Amino acid sequence: MADAGNVESYGVDDNMKRLFAPVVAAIRQHAARVAAVPGLVGVRPGFQSTAGEATPALILAVMPPATAATARDAADLSRAVGVPVTFEEASPQDQVAYFARGAVPSMRSDFLDLVEPPLEILEFRPPITGKYKPPADAPKLDPVEEQMVLTIATSPDAGWPTFREFLAQPVRRTMHVGIYQFTAPHVYKALRQTMLDDDDATLTMTLHPEAEKIPESGTKADDIAGPEVLDRLSRALGERFRYAHTTTGASGEFASAYHIKVAVADRARLFLSSGNWQSSNQPPFDPLNEPEDLPPSFHRKYNREHHVVIENPSLARTFAAYLEHDFERASRAAPEFAAPAAGVAALPDLLVPLEEDFLEFAPPTYFEPLTIRDKVKVRPVLTPDNYPDVAYDLVKGAKRRLWIQNQYINLNPSGDFDEFKRLVNLLRDKAKKIDVRIICRDLMKAEKLDMLLALGFPREVFKFMSATHTKVIIADDDKVMIGSHNLSNEGVVSNRDASVVISDRRAVEFCAEVFDHDWTRRATAKPRRSQPRLARPGERAPAGTSRVHWSALFDEPPQARATSPEPRPP
């Protein structure tokens, strides 16, 4: 694992730096005039798309919603400073940082750190590793090539029916669970019933230290608060249920999130997923068999996820050993690292524009799960243990195609680990040689896309899709990685995440079919233009918006949280 003394470089070429030199100079020379733009949150270099070409420009990030006056301000500023100026609505992350600074617009940015030597980093956050150490007798995370039953399903198509079937099977001895968020009432009821069916079975659960608040509306409005789920399981199962919250941060076990989504039953079978046990990730519907029960715009409102069920003792024992280790460490955590009161995170709420329901002219496509009963080669992958090397080798070995679907590629040049930089650089090099396609969520920061373009990624490799939460890497025709790993500093190096690499053409064909459908029918060329706004304390959601907790949209806390635990708009 790398330390803060980075060796790997993102390496923006000199020509790109020359192209952005006038924009950087304009930011320096006209800082006072730029800062006077009404509603300004921050300014950065970036790309302005004009007539199909990407032109270096000065980007104004303004508090949403942007107005016609914002466009006029940008045009006036462009004439005054002599470079193209455009605007975007500030991301929730940038809004948090803005209020943490005392509502002072930022003149620094991650993009600026790419195209000039960083002179003064006002918002630098050093990388965090946490204190994690693997179990002393940890099973090797080597590939297992054995007879097994392996099922792959995707949400919202067949995620819940597949998970429901896994939960319905008897648990005779124990179930180990590692989960980021658990609020779905139908998952709770199915799990409780399974554990009640055998008086000798025990349930052990390790969780992220902070629980998500239940939103006022949307796909999770009927969910149960995480602490209430735990309380109900405790009352139903008594001493047969044990749970512990792990710790995060520089003095905790993991960097920022216990982001894993794994359940192991009787050390014989396991469920592994990109999705939390929440209604947005596991919608309580069966589109393939009960399409008449679906709410409007079902396939766009609920998340795209991938789930894997594996019946194989070798793999199940391996994951169970690491889950047991996590639980034991969490159980011994110091009192100051206990979960917050009532399990509520000190992260802001967001006001998210609601998507209008509309008539579908073409029926949506839903995919039947794939089940393989055969000898299959599967490799367990965990962060902070072996993910960087396994992911790097997977990408490096691709000769024909790399199809990737993830929340985002989240660069932070002044604070990224070498392992993450190395992976991003390799992806860029592959994108110039083979068929690389990358689908990210439409809420990915526009700045991050601009940074990837500045690094030399071809623009055409990126598309953006609403409600995609899956984490899939398809390499050629023979390997696919499925799991919970985000392409971020923490996701690659220092959170707790779990994936599997499946070396089987049938599995690859299934995942490639889903990916191709999303690429051709669901994804668009640009990220979402309208951004959620930070909710003020006590503010009711205006018409056309839903008030949701930060973790409903983002898997990782905002960077400014290190200096302002609870940023609040005035």
N, C-alpha and C positions, 0 to 999 in steps of 0.2 A: 504493500500500500504506500502511495506517495505521501510525502509530507508537504508542508507549505512552500518548501523551496523547489518550485516547479522546474523541470528540465525540458519537458515536451513543450513545443510552441505551436500556436495556431498558424503562424507564418503568412500573414497577409502580404502579397507581393508589392514591390515598390511602385509598380504602375497604379495599383488600386490606391495606394497612399497618396500618390500625386493627384489622382482624380478627385480625392476628397480634401486636398489641401485648401482650396478656396472656401469650402464649407467650414472647415475647422477654423480658418482665419476669421470668417464672418462671425462665428460664435464668440471668439475671443474679443474681436474688435468692437462688436456691437452688443455685448452682453447686456448692458443696461436697457437698450432699446428692445431687445428680444424679451427680457424679463418683464417688460411693461405690457406685454400682450394680455388682454383680459382672459382670466381663467386658465393661465398657463401653469402646467404642472412640471414640465421639463422640456428640454430641447436636446436634440441629438442629430448627428449625421444619419443619413439613410438614403433610400432610393425612392425617387418619384417616377411612377410609371406613366410614360407619355408615348402614345402611338406605338405601343408594343415594346418600347425601349426603356431600360432602367437607367435613370439619370441621377447622379449624386445631387442631393438636396439637403436643406436644413429642415428637419421635421419638428413641428410644434406638437407636443402632447398636451391636450387641453382637457379640462374636467368635462366628462359627459353630462348631457348630450351636446355635441357640437352644433352650431347654428350657422345660418347664412352670414352672420357678422364675423364668425371665425374665418370663413373663406375670404372675406374682404380684408381682414387683418393680415392674413397670410400673403395676399396679393400686394398689399401696401408694404409689408416688410420686405418682400422680395425685391421690389423696386428700390427700397432704401439701402439694402445690404449688398445687392449685386449678385446674388446667387438664387437659384430656385428655392422656393419655400412652400411647403405643403403642411398639412396638419393631420392628426389622428386623435381619436379619443384615448385618453390615458388609460392604461391597463389598471386593474385593481391593485396589482403589485406596486405600480408607480404611484397610485393614489395613497397607499399606505405609507410609502417612503416620503411623500410630499407632506403629509400631516405630521409624520414623525420629525420632520425638519422644522416644524412650526409654520407650515403653509408657505414655505420658501421654495420657489421653482429651482430645479436642479440644472446646473450647467455641465454636469458630468453624465456619462452614460457608458454602458458596456461597449457599445459600438465605438465610442470615442477611444476607448482603451485598445481597440484593435488597430486603428489607423494612425495613432500617434503614441509616442512613449508616454506612459502615465506620469504626469507631473505631480498631481495631488489627487488622491482617490478619496473623495469625501464620504463615500458610502461603501467602503471596502468591508467585506465580511470574510475573514480568513476561513479556509476550509475546515470542517469539523469531521472528525473520524469517530468519536465516541470511544468507549472503553471496551468494546466487544473483544472477546477471545473465544475461539471455538472450544468445544468440549475436549477434555484431555484425551478421551478415547473415541474421538469422533470417527464415524464411519467414513471411508473414502468416498469422495463425490465423483467416482469413476462411472463410465457408462455401464449399464446393465443390459445384457442381451439375453433375454429369457422369454419363455412362454408367458403370456399375460393377456388379459382382456383390457383393451384401451379404447376409451370413448372420448371423442372430441365433439363439443357442442358450442354453438355461438348464441349469444343474446343479441337482441331480445327474442330471437327465434325459438330456441329450445333450451335456454339456460335453466329456467326453473324446473321444468319437467325432468331434466337430467339430474339436477341437484336433489330434487324431491325423491327421486328413485334411489339415489345414494343414501340419503338420510333415512329412507324407509327400511333399509336392510338392517337386520338385527345387529346390535352391538353387545357382545358377550362379556368383554373385559373392560376395555377403555377406549375412549375417543380423545385424541389430542387435537387441539385447535390453536392456530395462530391467526389472528384476524385484526385488520386495521379498524373497521367500523362494522358494527352489528346492530341493526335497528329494524329489520324487516319482520313484521309480525308473523307472516306465514312461515318464514324460516325458523323463527323462535318456536312456533307451535309444532312444526315437524320434528325439530331437534328434541324438544321436551318430550314428545310422545315416544320417540325412539328410546330415549334414556329411561323413561318410566316403564318400558316393556320388560326390562330385565333388572331385577332388584340388586344385582351384583355389579352392574356396569357403572363405571365412573367417567366423569367428564372433566378434563383439565383444559383450561383456556388461558392463553396469554394475549393481551390486547395492547393497542396503542394507548398512551397515557391520557389522551384527550378525546372526549366523545363529541360527536357532532350534534348541534342543536337541530331539532326537527323544524323544517321550514313551514311557513304558513300555507303555502300552496305548492303545486307541482307534483312530481312523481313520488315524493317521499312525505307528503303532507299527512298520511295516515300511519307513518312509522311510529315506533316506540322508542323513546330516548334510551340510549345505550345503558346508563345506570339502572333504568327500570327493567331492561331485559335481564341484566345480571341479578337483580333482586328477585325477579320472578323465578329464574332458574334456581337460585339459592333456596327459595321457599319450597319449590317443587321437589328438588333432589336432595336437599339437606347436605350432609357431609360427603355425599357422592359427587358434589360439584365443587371444584376448586378453581379460582381464577386469580390472576395477578396482572397488574399493569406494568409494562416494562418502562424503561427510562430513556430519555433522549437528551441531546445537547452535548456540549463538550465534556461534561462530567457524567453523562449518562451512558447507557449501553450502546445506543445507536445515534446517528447524526441528528435526524429530524423526524423520522417516522418509523414505526413498526408496521411496515406496509405490506406484509405477507398476507396471503389468503389461502390457507391450507388446512385441511382436516384429514386426520389419519384414524381409521377405525381398526381396532384389534391388531395393529401392526401388520395388516394384511391387504388393506386397500386404502386409497387416498383420493381426495378431491383437491384439485389445485386450479386457481383461477386468477384472472386479472381483476375480477369484480368483487367489491365488498358485499357483505350480506345485508344489503339494503334494497329497497324496492326499485330504485333507479338502475341498479346493476342486476338484480334478480327479480324482474317484474312478475307478479303473480298471475300470469296468463299463459295460455298454450295456443299460440297462433296457428300451429300446424293442425291441431285437432279441434279447437274451439274458436275459430276466427270470429264468430258472431259476438263474442264477449269482449272484443278489443275496444279500447277507447279511441277517439279520433287521433289521427297522426301518431299512432302507437309506435311505429317503427322509427320515427325520428325523435321522439321524446325520451325513449328509454335507451340506455347505453348499448353500444356495440361492445361485447365482451367475448372472450374465449375461455372455455372451461375444459379441463381434462380430468377424467376419472380413470384410475389405473388400479386393476386388481393384480398385485404382484407383491409378495412379502418382502423381497429384497429392497425395492424402492420404498415401500411403506415403512420398513424398519429404519431406513436411513433418515427419512423426513421426521419420523417420530423421535429419533434420538436428538435431533436439533431442536425440535419443539420442546422436548423435556428439558433440555439445557436452558432454553430461553425462559421457561417457567421457573426453574430453580433460581436462576439469576434474578428474575423479576421479584420473586418471593423474598429474596434477601436484600432488596433495594433499601437504601437509607430512607427514613421518614420524609426528608425534604423532597424526595423524588416521587412521592405518592401522587396518585391521580388528583387533579384539581377538585375542589368541592363540587359535588353533584356531577362530576365528570364533564363539566362544560369548559370548552377551550376559550382562552382569552384572545380569540381571533375575531375580526370584524364580520358583520353581516353584509350582504351585498344585495342590491336591487337589480334584478335581472329582467330585461325585457322579455315578455312572454311571446312565444311563437304562436301565431294565429292558426287555428285549425282550418284546413281547406280540403276540398274534394280532390281525391287522388284520381287522375285520369288513367293511370296504369296500376294494376294491383301490385303491392309490394311482394318481393321475393323473400321467402323464408326457407332456411336450409335445415334439412333433416340431419340429426346427429350421425356421425360416423362411428361405427364400432368395429374394431379389429380384434380377432381372436387368433393369435399367431405368435411366433417368436419375433419380438420387436426390440430394437436397440434404443434405449432411453438414457439420457444423462441427467442427473439431478444438478440444479444450478442454484446457488445461494449467494446473496450478498449479506455480509462482507467477505464471504469465503472464496468463491472461485469465479464469480461472474465476469470480471474484467478480462481474464485470460480466455474463458470459454467464448464470450461474445466476440472478442478480437479474432480468435481462430475461425469462428463461424463466418464472419464477414470476410476475412482474408482468403478463406478457401473458396469463396463463391467465384465461379468462372463465367457464368452466363447471366444470372439475375440475382438481385437483392430487392425483395419487396418488404417494406417495413411499415407497420402501423403502430402509432404510439401517441401519447398525449402531446408530446412536444420534443424538440431537441433544445435543451435549455442551457445555452452557453452563458458563462460568467467569466470572461477572460482573465480577470485579475485574481480569481480565487478558485479556479478549477483544478482538480487533481490531474496528474499526468495520465492516469489510466483513461480518464474521460476524454482528454485532449487527443490521445493516441487513437481512440476509437473514432472520434469525429473526423480527424485527418484521414484515416483509412477510408471512411465512408465517402469523403470528398473525392479521394483518388479513384475509388471504385466507380463513382458516379460519372467519371469521365471515360470509363472503359467498357462498362457492361450496363445491362438494363437495371437501373436503380429507380425505384418508385417509393416515395415516402408520403404516407397519409398521416397528418397530424390533426389534432382537434382545432376547430375553427376559433377557439379562444386563445390559441398560442399567440404570444406577443409578436406584433409586427416587427419590432426591433430584432428579435431573435432570427426571424426569416432574413431580414436585411443583413445581419451579421454572417449568416451562412452563405448568402450570395457573395458578400465581400470576400469570404474565404475561398471562393471559387466553385461552389456548388452550382450546377446548371439550374436555372429557374424552373425548367419543365419537370424536374424530378419531384417537385412538391405539389401536393393538393391538400385540401382542408375539409373536414367533415364535422358536422354537428354531432354531439353526443358519442363520439368515439372515445372509448376508455381502454380498449384492448391494447396489449403489448405483444406484437407478433413480429418475428423476423423469419422470412422465407428465403432460404439460400438454395439456388438452383432447383433441382427436382427431387432432392433426396433428404433435405434437412429443414426442420422448422422448429423455432424456439417459441414457446408459449408460456406466459407467466405474468408476474406483476411488476417487472422492472421498467421504470421510466428511464428515458434517455436524458438523464440529468446527472449532475455531479454526485448527489447523494444516492440516486437510484443505481448508479453504476458501482459506487465504491463503498458507501458507508451507512445506508439504511439496511433494514432487514427486508429482503425480498426473496421470492422463490419462483423459479421457472423450471421447465424441462426442455431439453433438446431431443426431439423425436426424429430418428433417422429411418424414415419409411415413406415411400413414394405415395402411398394411399393417404397418409396424413397430410403430406405436402399438397396433394391435389385438392383435398377438401379445403384447406386454408387458402390456397391460391384462388379457388373458385369464389370464396367469400370476398377475398381482397379485390379481385377483378370486378366483382359486382359493385363494391363500394367505390372503387376508382372510376368506373365508367358511369355509374348511375347516382351516386350519392355525393361524391366529393366535388369541391369547387376549386378554382385556381388561386383564390386569395383567402386569408383569414377573415373572420367576422369584423366588419367595420365598427359596429356599435358595441360598446363595452359596458359591463355592469358598473354601477356606481356604488361606492361605499355608503352604507346606510348610516344616518345620524342616530345617536342614542334616542330610543323611543319613537323614531320615525315610522309611520305606517307606510306600507308599500303603495305608491301612487298607482292609479289605474294603468293597466297594461304592463305591470311589473310584478315580480314575486320577490319577497324578502327571503333569502336563503343564507345559511351559514357558509363561511369561506370554504370549508372542506367539502361542501356539496359540489364545488366546481374544480377545486385545486387540491392535488395530493400533497403539496408541500407548502409550508408557511412562507409568507413574504420575507424577503431578506431583512427588511427594516425591523423585523420583530426583535432582533438581537439588541437593538438600542431603544426600542419603544414597545414593551410587551403588549400594550393594548392601545394602538393608535385610534384616536377618536376624532372624526371631523368636528369642527366647531359648530 
